Amino acid sequence: LREGGQVLIFVNTRKSAQTVASSLSEKVVMLLGEGERERLRQVAKRVEGALGEPTRTCKLLAECVRRGVAFHHAGLHADQRKEVEDAFRGNLLKVVCATPTLAAGMNLPARRVVVRDYRRYSEDFGSTLIPVLEIQQMMGRAGRPKYDRYGEAVLIAKSEGEVEVLMEEYVKGEPERLVSKLGTEPALRTHVLACVASGYASTVGDVLGFMEGTFFSHQFEVKTMKGVVERVLDFLEEEGMVRKEGERLLATPFGELVSRLYIDPLSGVLMREGLEGISKGEPTTLGLLHLICRTPDMERLYLGRGEEMEFENLVEERWKEFLVPVPEDPEDFEFFLAEVKTARMLESWVEEVHEERIHEEFGVGAGDIRRMVETASWLLHAAHELARLLKVKKALRPLRKLEERVKYGVKEELLELVQLSGIGRVRARNLWKAGYKRLEDIKRATVEQLASVPTIGPETAKSIKRQVEGREWSGI
């Protein structure tokens, strides 16, 4: 660092990234010039305010940034990750402690790369070695073009005995072979249906012909896929997505819609099952959220130790809200509880629970929430379109409203306000509390009155006034 270089440190967990960054920041701050400190204070301010409601993670990141160090992982908000990346590229940040996600697809080189951890925990296999390809991706970040004559990559061994093992495994070892994932049924479901629905393939032979042009066919014989393709076609036919006329394959309206929505056909089947189970009254928020959390397209939260009882109690209290029967098989029930936990997290989001509490209660970060929110919005839109096709009228309005609520993380009463540019869940709630509940209320208020609302300020007040008066924005 004293020579003007920068360092990337890779560790295996988010917590480690934060701990190491915080520890190093106490020493790195001593190497900063006054000009750098002032610019870092501006970066830290943006990092801390990225969510509108700063969490402990936001404050810790901001404190590290002020000292010339940052941590980077998928739990951070996208805006925070970008601020860190830009500040590192600009040589403002001297050290970034990251999880391996930074190494994948991110052009962020440094003079020296330190790989502290070469193992990671897996739910299925426990502690496992990180693949050679990933370690080499990390090491490949060493050396900044135009700045460094060379780069250094350091892989840390925990003992003398590990040195030779790491040298053979990672330094001299060959990266793993890339293997196509197309041969699995989940991948094939989507592609086979798309082939038929688009008219590209009208027979089994056409589908197999399409497969011949894929990466999979370069690695394996296509005839090995024939049995899998036939099983997938049987599934699509049984579920009413594809029908046969002799040897000809045709997509049904249900199959065409599922393909157009670009969801896994199994997701379409599971959503149809739930939607057709709606009989009395409108479905609840939890019921609809659980419906999309059942699908293979939705990432599910891990059910931690000791959480089973909490969510079993929730299921017992609110079982009438679920659109599908609660499974009796113990293994299926455990998966069901994980789906419920995921749905409950999203319900907390739309009920405007403070992000800090969501982070603590569900073990997710701001980046995790936004990623899952994006997927949930897409699946709720898909469910709405399926409900319209299936003529499940009772689900249409709740799904349409819930899609918007999930997108912004608000209760229904704030949907009008959050349509304004620059107004998120926190600012919208503050406007509501101050008595500005409709766009007409904002139109009647002065800029000074709006600026006095917490988190609004003069610039935002001017912006939303221009929007509601139609000079920048045409209306909702």
BELSULRA-V923635 format. One record per backbone hydrogen bond with DSSP energy under -0.5 kcal/mol. NH is the residue of the N-H (numbers start at 1). CO is the residue of the C=O. Records with the same first field share a line. If there is no record, write none. Layout:
NH: CO  CO
This chain:
4: 1
7: 94
8: 112
9: 96
10: 114
11: 9  98
17: 13
18: 14
19: 15
20: 16
21: 17
22: 18
23: 19
24: 20
25: 21
26: 22  23
27: 24
28: 24
29: 25
30: 27
31: 28
32: 29
37: 33
38: 34
39: 35
40: 36
41: 37
42: 38
43: 39
44: 40
45: 41
46: 42
47: 43
48: 44
49: 45
50: 47
52: 49
59: 55
60: 56
61: 57
62: 58
63: 59
64: 60
65: 61
66: 62
67: 63  64
68: 65
69: 64
70: 95
72: 97
76: 73
81: 77
82: 78
83: 79
84: 80
85: 81
86: 82
87: 83
88: 84
89: 85
90: 86
91: 88
92: 87
93: 87
94: 68
95: 68
96: 7
97: 70
98: 9  96
99: 72
102: 99
103: 100
104: 100  101
105: 103
107: 105
108: 106
110: 141
112: 6
113: 152
114: 8
115: 113  154
116: 10  114
117: 10
120: 128
122: 126
126: 122
128: 120
130: 118
135: 131
136: 132
137: 133
138: 134
139: 135
140: 136
141: 138
142: 139
143: 110
145: 143
147: 144
148: 144
152: 111
154: 113
155: 153
156: 115  154
162: 159
163: 159  160
164: 160
165: 161
166: 162
167: 163
168: 164
169: 165
170: 166
171: 166
172: 167
184: 181
188: 184
189: 185
190: 186
191: 187
192: 188
193: 189
194: 190
195: 191
196: 192
197: 193
198: 194
199: 196
200: 195
201: 195
207: 203
208: 204
209: 205
210: 206
211: 207
212: 208
213: 210
214: 211
217: 211  214
218: 214  215
219: 215  216
220: 216
224: 221
225: 222
226: 222  223
229: 225
230: 226
231: 227
232: 228
233: 229
234: 230
235: 231
236: 232
237: 233
238: 234
239: 235
240: 237
241: 236
242: 236
243: 250
245: 248
248: 245
249: 202
250: 243
252: 241
256: 252
257: 253
258: 254
259: 255
260: 256
261: 257
262: 258  259
263: 258
267: 264
268: 264
269: 265
270: 266
271: 267
272: 268
273: 269
274: 270
275: 271
276: 272
277: 273  274
278: 275
279: 277
281: 279
288: 284
289: 285
290: 286
291: 287
292: 288
293: 289
294: 290  291
295: 292
298: 295
299: 297
301: 338
304: 302
307: 304
311: 307
312: 308
313: 309
314: 310
315: 311
316: 312
317: 313
318: 314
319: 315
321: 318
322: 319
333: 329
334: 330
335: 331
336: 332
337: 333
338: 334
339: 335
340: 336
341: 337
342: 338
343: 339
344: 340
345: 341
346: 342
347: 343
348: 344
349: 345
350: 346
351: 347
352: 349
353: 348
357: 354
358: 354
359: 355
360: 356
361: 357
362: 358
363: 359
366: 75
367: 75
369: 365
370: 366
371: 367
372: 368
373: 369
374: 370
375: 371
376: 372
377: 373
378: 374
379: 375
380: 376
381: 377
382: 378
383: 379
384: 380
385: 381
386: 382
387: 383
388: 384
389: 385
390: 386
391: 387  388
392: 387
393: 391
395: 392
396: 392  393
397: 393
399: 395
400: 396
401: 397
402: 398
403: 399
404: 400
405: 401
406: 402
407: 403
408: 404
409: 405
410: 405
414: 411
415: 412
418: 414
419: 416
420: 417
423: 420
424: 422
428: 424
429: 425
430: 426
431: 427
432: 428
433: 429
434: 430
435: 432
436: 431
437: 435
442: 438
443: 439
444: 440
445: 441
450: 446
451: 447
452: 448
453: 450
456: 453
457: 451  453
460: 456
461: 457
462: 458
463: 459
464: 460
465: 461
466: 462
467: 463
468: 464
469: 465
470: 467
471: 466
472: 466
473: 466
